Amino acid sequence: MTLEALLTFVGILVGAFAIARPVQRQSLFLFVPPWLLPVAVGSSVVLLICRDAPLGVTPPYGWPLPLVKYCLTFGAFLIPVGAAVWGWISWRGARLTRKRIARVEQIFQTALREGEFDEVERILRRNRSALEQLPPSAATILFRPAMVAAMVQSHSMVHLELLADLRLLKSLENRFSAVEVVVRELLRCDSSPLLSAVVARWGGVEHLAYSESERELVEMTFENPDWYVAANAHYPLIITAMEGLRSGKLDHLYNGVGRDYEASQGISGRAGCPIYLAVKTEVLAIQSALAARAEGDFYISDLWQIFGAVLERSDFDESVWRSPLSNFEFPTPYAYLLYEIASDLRALSAMALRRATEDGDRWVVEAPDRLAQDLAKRWSLCVWFIADSTAQVSPEFRNAIIREYLLFVLALKGEPSEIYAGPTKVGANRLVPWLDLFLAELRKRLAGDPHREEAIRGAFGSLDRGKMFVFEGYDWLENALFGDVN
């Protein structure tokens, strides 16, 4: 090692630093000790001076002069190389100490300005346990929409992974804003754990894989009742759906033929629909709450509000609804959304009933809890909404939606096994509290509204009395609803 070689080595390091991108330079400043290179170079210079300067000092302890020169040369080489290795290890480790975490905001700002986020993701993944001490200003930058959008579009779910940690979530100064930014972007992205979870359950993209990592992430977040409530995750779901509806931009497309929207092969139109994804994500969350026997408000009212907003935008154009190109069950995308929400409320109600009877004892049935009561109320409100919709949907479609609620009530009265698949030993006489709940909610909707009563009478008259439980309960339900059977 000579002085010229040392200077060359230093020049190479400085040159490498100079050509680094701004984000990398900020990262090096943060993780590599600033004194490391000056101390290493200074130490090497001192060793070279001791080796080459004509000081006339004899080696101590009788050491041979060639050995001393060799050790000084080797030391002068080893120190800067060791410092470079130490700096590289420090940078690769990217450990955020209490002092460093106060300065990490500079990296976030630079990454946002430059549009380069690889370094941000690397730092976040290596320091999850330390991010609870993240300064509020740094957390604000970290969850800026531009940064979240860029990383989600590059298939990085690090922001959702961070929010999945309840301790970190609760440590954020404005956690609801952070959750809203991330959820909105997940609904818009063409590839996300939400899309994979929904497709795995209800289809929409053929051959889309639902990876184990995505499954675990969804289970930690939207399928975790504690996280769902703490994050207030329902709000960005419903508000994104409502914004898409009230803008009116979808009206022309979603009031047209819906074959592409409801397709089961290839990539369907609903796979890229934030409204559909928001609805199904809320259904996943409510299903998880039912399975976990969670208590509290899980905002089943969101499904009713979206149902009403979709119905308001729907337009009954007979040329579309009667077209041979349309599916007669749900001719348009708006009709498909209405059909799915009503079906989801029916399925969730069945799940709530099954949970109340799952111990198999025909004499033990749990009374309807908060979730069951919310389901009955919101489902009956959907029936109430669609009963006054002559300009929005066809009479046949309206009757089909109403009939499902009536059939549910009749099944509670006479044939519980019609409500959910699988054997049940529970007698219908033990389901009186459930029957009273769903019947009472519908009667509340009909009170003082002759126009809607007429629509429900029409749907009631279209019931298939070929089924025994319908035949046996027909007169009873007619009297219970309309009070005109002697």
C-alpha positions in Angstrom: 0.0 0.0 0.0 1.3 3.4 -1.0 -0.1 6.9 -0.5 -1.0 7.0 -4.1 -2.9 3.7 -3.8 -4.7 4.9 -0.7 -5.8 8.1 -2.5 -7.0 6.0 -5.4 -9.0 3.8 -3.1 -10.6 6.9 -1.4 -11.3 8.4 -4.8 -13.1 5.2 -5.9 -15.3 5.4 -2.7 -16.1 9.0 -3.2 -16.8 8.4 -6.9 -19.2 5.6 -6.0 -20.9 7.8 -3.5 -21.2 10.6 -6.1 -22.9 8.5 -8.7 -25.4 7.0 -6.2 -29.0 8.1 -6.5 -30.3 10.7 -4.0 -32.2 8.1 -2.0 -29.2 5.9 -1.7 -27.0 8.8 -0.6 -29.5 9.7 2.1 -29.6 6.1 3.2 -25.8 6.0 3.4 -25.7 9.2 5.4 -28.2 7.7 7.9 -26.8 4.2 8.4 -23.0 4.6 7.9 -21.2 6.4 10.7 -19.9 9.7 9.3 -16.6 9.5 11.1 -15.8 6.1 9.7 -14.0 7.0 6.4 -12.0 10.0 7.8 -10.8 8.0 10.7 -9.8 5.1 8.5 -8.0 7.3 6.0 -6.3 9.2 8.7 -5.1 6.0 10.4 -3.7 4.7 7.1 -1.9 7.9 6.4 -0.2 7.8 9.9 0.9 4.2 9.3 2.3 5.1 5.9 4.2 8.1 7.3 5.6 5.8 10.1 6.7 3.4 7.4 8.3 5.8 4.9 9.3 8.9 6.8 13.1 9.2 7.5 12.7 9.5 11.2 15.6 7.2 12.1 13.6 5.4 14.8 14.7 1.8 15.4 11.9 -0.8 15.7 11.0 -1.6 19.3 11.7 -4.9 21.1 14.3 -5.8 18.5 11.8 -6.5 15.8 13.3 -6.8 12.3 12.8 -3.7 10.2 11.3 -5.7 7.2 8.6 -7.2 9.5 7.7 -3.8 10.9 7.4 -2.4 7.3 5.2 -5.3 6.3 2.9 -4.9 9.2 2.6 -1.1 8.7 1.9 -1.7 5.0 -0.7 -4.4 5.7 -2.4 -2.2 8.4 -2.5 0.8 6.0 -4.3 -1.5 3.5 -6.6 -3.3 6.0 -7.9 -0.3 7.9 -9.7 1.4 4.9 -10.9 -1.9 3.5 -12.2 -2.9 6.9 -13.9 0.5 7.2 -15.6 0.0 3.8 -16.8 -3.4 4.8 -18.1 -2.1 8.1 -19.9 0.7 6.3 -21.5 -1.8 3.8 -22.6 -4.0 6.7 -24.1 -1.1 8.5 -26.0 0.0 5.4 -27.2 -3.5 4.6 -28.5 -3.9 8.2 -30.4 -0.6 8.0 -31.1 -0.7 11.7 -33.1 2.3 13.0 -31.9 3.3 16.4 -33.7 5.9 18.5 -31.4 8.6 17.1 -31.7 7.4 13.5 -35.5 7.0 13.4 -35.8 10.8 14.1 -33.8 11.4 10.8 -35.5 8.7 8.6 -38.0 11.3 7.4 -35.3 12.7 5.1 -35.2 9.4 3.2 -39.0 9.3 2.9 -39.1 12.8 1.5 -36.3 12.2 -1.0 -37.9 8.9 -2.1 -41.3 10.7 -2.6 -39.6 13.5 -4.6 -37.5 11.1 -6.8 -40.3 8.5 -7.2 -38.0 5.7 -6.0 -39.2 3.5 -3.1 -37.1 0.4 -3.1 -34.9 1.8 -0.3 -38.0 2.8 1.7 -39.4 -0.7 1.5 -36.1 -2.3 2.5 -35.8 0.0 5.6 -39.4 -0.7 6.6 -39.2 -4.4 6.3 -36.0 -4.5 8.4 -37.4 -2.3 11.2 -41.0 -3.3 11.8 -40.5 -3.6 15.6 -39.0 -0.1 15.8 -41.6 1.8 13.7 -43.8 2.4 16.7 -41.4 5.3 17.5 -41.7 6.8 14.0 -42.2 10.6 14.3 -45.7 11.7 13.3 -44.3 13.8 10.4 -42.4 10.8 9.1 -45.5 8.6 9.3 -47.5 11.2 7.4 -45.0 11.2 4.6 -44.9 7.4 4.6 -48.7 7.1 4.0 -48.9 9.8 1.4 -51.2 8.7 -1.4 -48.4 9.0 -4.0 -46.1 6.7 -2.1 -48.7 4.2 -1.3 -50.0 4.1 -4.9 -46.5 3.6 -6.4 -45.7 0.8 -4.0 -49.1 -1.0 -4.4 -48.9 -0.7 -8.2 -45.4 -2.4 -8.0 -47.1 -5.2 -6.0 -45.5 -4.3 -2.7 -48.0 -4.6 0.2 -45.6 -3.3 2.8 -48.0 -0.6 3.9 -50.8 -3.1 4.6 -48.3 -5.3 6.3 -47.4 -2.5 8.6 -51.0 -1.6 9.3 -51.7 -5.3 10.1 -49.6 -4.8 13.3 -52.2 -3.6 15.8 -49.6 -2.0 18.0 -48.1 0.0 15.1 -51.6 0.9 13.9 -52.6 2.3 17.2 -49.4 4.2 17.6 -50.1 6.3 14.4 -51.2 9.8 15.1 -53.9 9.5 12.4 -54.4 5.9 11.8 -57.7 6.3 10.1 -56.2 8.5 7.4 -53.4 5.9 6.8 -55.9 3.1 6.5 -58.1 5.0 4.1 -55.2 5.8 1.8 -54.1 2.1 1.7 -57.6 0.6 1.3 -58.5 3.1 -1.5 -55.5 2.0 -3.4 -56.1 -1.7 -2.8 -59.6 -1.3 -4.3 -58.2 0.5 -7.4 -55.2 -1.8 -8.0 -55.4 -4.5 -10.6 -53.6 -7.0 -8.3 -54.0 -7.0 -4.5 -54.8 -9.3 -1.6 -58.4 -8.0 -1.6 -58.9 -8.9 -5.2 -57.4 -12.4 -4.7 -59.5 -13.0 -1.6 -62.7 -12.0 -3.3 -61.9 -13.9 -6.5 -61.0 -17.0 -4.5 -64.5 -16.9 -2.9 -66.8 -15.6 -5.6 -64.8 -15.8 -8.9 -64.2 -13.2 -11.5 -60.7 -13.9 -12.7 -59.9 -17.3 -14.1 -56.8 -19.0 -12.7 -55.9 -16.2 -10.3 -53.8 -17.7 -7.5 -54.6 -16.7 -3.9 -51.1 -17.1 -2.4 -50.5 -18.1 1.1 -48.8 -14.8 1.9 -51.9 -12.9 0.6 -54.2 -15.2 2.6 -52.3 -14.6 5.8 -52.3 -10.8 5.2 -56.1 -10.7 4.7 -56.7 -12.9 7.7 -54.6 -10.5 9.8 -56.5 -7.5 8.6 -60.0 -7.6 7.0 -60.8 -11.0 8.3 -59.7 -10.1 11.8 -62.6 -8.5 13.7 -60.4 -6.7 16.2 -58.3 -5.1 13.4 -61.3 -4.3 11.3 -62.9 -2.3 14.1 -59.7 -0.7 15.3 -58.8 0.4 11.8 -62.3 1.6 11.0 -61.7 -0.2 7.7 -65.3 -0.2 6.7 -65.3 3.5 6.0 -62.8 3.7 3.1 -64.7 0.6 1.6 -68.1 2.3 1.6 -66.9 5.8 0.8 -64.9 4.6 -2.3 -68.0 2.7 -3.5 -70.3 5.6 -2.9 -68.0 8.1 -4.6 -67.9 5.8 -7.7 -71.7 5.7 -7.8 -72.5 9.3 -7.1 -70.1 10.5 -9.8 -72.4 9.1 -12.4 -69.5 8.1 -14.6 -70.5 4.4 -14.5 -74.2 4.9 -15.4 -74.0 4.4 -19.1 -71.8 1.3 -18.9 -73.5 -0.2 -15.8 -77.0 0.2 -17.3 -76.0 -1.7 -20.4 -75.8 -5.5 -21.1 -73.9 -7.0 -18.2 -72.6 -10.3 -19.6 -69.0 -9.2 -19.3 -69.5 -8.0 -15.7 -71.0 -11.3 -14.5 -68.8 -13.6 -16.6 -67.2 -16.6 -14.9 -64.5 -17.2 -17.5 -61.5 -15.1 -18.3 -61.3 -11.7 -16.6 -64.8 -10.3 -15.8 -65.7 -6.6 -15.6 -66.4 -6.8 -11.9 -62.8 -7.8 -11.1 -61.8 -4.2 -11.7 -64.9 -2.7 -10.1 -64.2 -0.9 -6.7 -67.9 -1.1 -5.8 -68.0 -4.8 -6.2 -64.7 -5.3 -4.4 -65.8 -3.0 -1.5 -69.1 -4.9 -1.1 -67.4 -8.3 -1.1 -64.6 -7.2 1.3 -67.2 -6.0 3.8 -69.0 -9.4 3.4 -65.7 -11.2 4.2 -65.3 -9.0 7.3 -68.9 -9.7 8.5 -68.5 -13.4 7.8 -65.3 -13.4 10.0 -67.1 -11.5 12.7 -69.9 -14.1 12.7 -67.5 -17.0 12.8 -65.5 -15.4 15.6 -68.7 -14.6 17.6 -67.5 -11.0 17.7 -69.7 -8.4 19.3 -70.2 -4.8 18.2 -71.2 -2.8 15.1 -69.7 -4.2 11.9 -71.6 -1.7 9.8 -74.0 -4.0 8.0 -75.7 -0.7 7.2 -73.0 -0.1 4.5 -74.5 -2.9 2.4 -77.9 -1.3 2.6 -76.6 2.1 1.7 -74.7 0.8 -1.3 -77.8 -1.2 -2.3 -79.8 2.1 -2.2 -77.2 4.0 -4.1 -77.0 1.4 -6.9 -80.8 1.2 -7.1 -80.9 5.0 -7.5 -78.5 4.9 -10.4 -80.1 1.9 -12.1 -82.4 2.5 -15.1 -85.0 0.1 -16.4 -84.4 0.2 -20.1 -86.7 -2.5 -21.5 -84.5 -2.9 -24.7 -81.6 -3.9 -22.4 -83.5 -5.8 -19.8 -85.4 -7.9 -22.3 -82.5 -8.3 -24.7 -81.5 -11.8 -25.7 -77.9 -10.8 -25.0 -78.7 -10.1 -21.3 -78.8 -12.6 -18.4 -82.4 -12.7 -17.3 -81.5 -13.0 -13.6 -79.4 -9.8 -13.6 -79.4 -8.1 -17.0 -77.1 -5.2 -16.2 -74.0 -4.6 -14.0 -76.2 -2.5 -11.6 -78.7 -5.4 -11.5 -75.9 -7.8 -10.7 -74.7 -5.6 -7.8 -78.3 -5.5 -6.4 -78.6 -9.2 -6.8 -75.3 -9.9 -5.1 -75.9 -7.6 -2.1 -79.4 -9.1 -1.5 -77.8 -12.6 -1.8 -75.0 -11.7 0.6 -77.5 -10.5 3.2 -79.5 -13.7 2.8 -76.3 -15.8 3.1 -75.1 -13.8 6.2 -78.5 -14.2 7.8 -78.3 -18.0 7.2 -74.8 -18.0 8.7 -76.0 -16.1 11.8 -78.8 -18.7 12.2 -76.4 -21.6 11.8 -74.1 -20.2 14.4 -77.1 -20.0 16.8 -77.9 -23.7 16.3 -74.4 -25.2 15.8 -74.2 -27.2 19.0 -76.8 -29.6 17.5 -79.1 -29.6 20.5 -82.7 -29.3 19.1 -83.7 -27.7 22.4 -81.0 -25.0 22.5 -81.2 -22.1 20.1 -79.4 -18.8 20.8 -81.5 -15.7 20.6 -80.6 -13.3 17.8 -77.7 -11.1 18.8 -76.6 -7.6 17.5 -75.3 -8.9 14.2 -78.5 -10.9 13.5 -80.7 -8.0 14.4 -78.7 -5.7 12.1 -78.9 -8.2 9.2 -82.7 -8.5 9.5 -83.1 -4.7 9.6 -80.8 -4.0 6.7 -82.1 -6.8 4.5 -85.7 -5.7 5.1 -84.7 -2.2 4.2 -83.3 -3.4 0.9 -86.7 -5.1 0.3 -88.4 -1.8 1.2 -86.2 0.1 -1.2 -86.7 -2.1 -4.2 -90.5 -2.4 -3.6 -90.7 1.2 -4.9 -88.5 0.9 -8.0 -90.7 0.7 -11.1 -88.3 2.9 -13.1 -85.1 1.3 -11.9 -85.6 -2.5 -12.3 -88.0 -4.9 -14.1 -91.1 -6.2 -12.2 -89.7 -9.7 -12.4 -86.3 -8.7 -10.9 -88.1 -6.8 -8.1 -90.2 -9.8 -7.3 -87.2 -12.1 -7.2 -85.4 -10.0 -4.7 -88.5 -9.7 -2.4 -89.3 -13.4 -2.7 -86.0 -14.4 -1.2 -86.9 -12.6 2.0 -90.4 -14.0 2.1 -89.0 -17.6 1.5 -86.5 -17.0 4.4 -89.4 -16.1 6.7 -91.4 -19.1 5.6 -88.5 -21.5 6.0 -88.0 -20.2 9.6 -91.7 -21.0 10.1 -91.8 -24.5 8.7 -88.5 -25.9 7.2 -85.2 -24.5 8.7 -83.2 -26.9 6.6 -84.1 -24.8 3.6 -82.1 -21.9 5.0 -78.6 -23.5 5.0 -77.1 -26.7 3.6 -76.5 -29.5 6.0 -78.5 -31.5 8.5 -80.2 -29.7 11.4 -82.0 -31.2 14.4 -83.6 -27.9 15.5 -87.3 -27.8 15.3 -89.0 -24.8 13.7 -90.9 -24.2 17.0 -87.5 -23.3 18.6 -86.8 -20.6 16.0 -89.7 -18.4 17.1 -87.5 -15.5 18.2 -85.7 -15.5 14.8 -89.1 -15.8 13.0 -90.5 -12.9 15.0 -87.4 -10.8 14.3 -87.4 -11.1 10.5 -91.2 -10.9 10.3 -91.3 -7.8 12.5 -88.7 -6.0 10.5 -90.6 -6.5 7.3 -93.9 -5.4 8.9 -92.2 -2.2 10.1 -91.2 -1.4 6.6 -94.8 -1.9 5.3 -96.4 0.3 8.0 -98.4 3.1 6.3 -97.0 2.5 2.8 -99.7 1.1 0.5 -97.6 1.5 -2.6 -94.8 -0.7 -1.3 -97.3 -3.1 0.2 -98.8 -3.6 -3.2 -95.4 -4.4 -4.7 -94.7 -7.0 -1.9 -98.2 -8.4 -2.4 -97.2 -9.0 -6.1 -94.0 -10.8 -5.1 -95.9 -12.8 -2.5 -98.4 -13.9 -5.1 -95.5 -15.2 -7.3 -94.3 -17.7 -4.6 -94.1 -21.3 -5.8 -96.6 -23.1 -3.6 -95.3 -26.4 -4.9 -92.8 -26.5 -2.0 -94.5 -27.9 1.1 -93.2 -25.3 3.5 -94.5 -22.5 1.2 -97.8 -24.2 0.8 -98.3 -24.8 4.5 -97.2 -21.3 5.6 -98.7 -19.3 2.7 -102.0 -18.3 4.4 -100.2 -17.6 7.7 -97.7 -15.2 6.2 -100.3 -13.5 4.1 -102.3 -12.8 7.3 -99.2 -11.8 9.2 -98.2 -9.3 6.6 -101.4 -8.0 5.2 -104.0 -9.1 7.8 -106.7 -10.0 5.2 -107.1 -13.8 5.6 -110.1 -15.0 7.6 
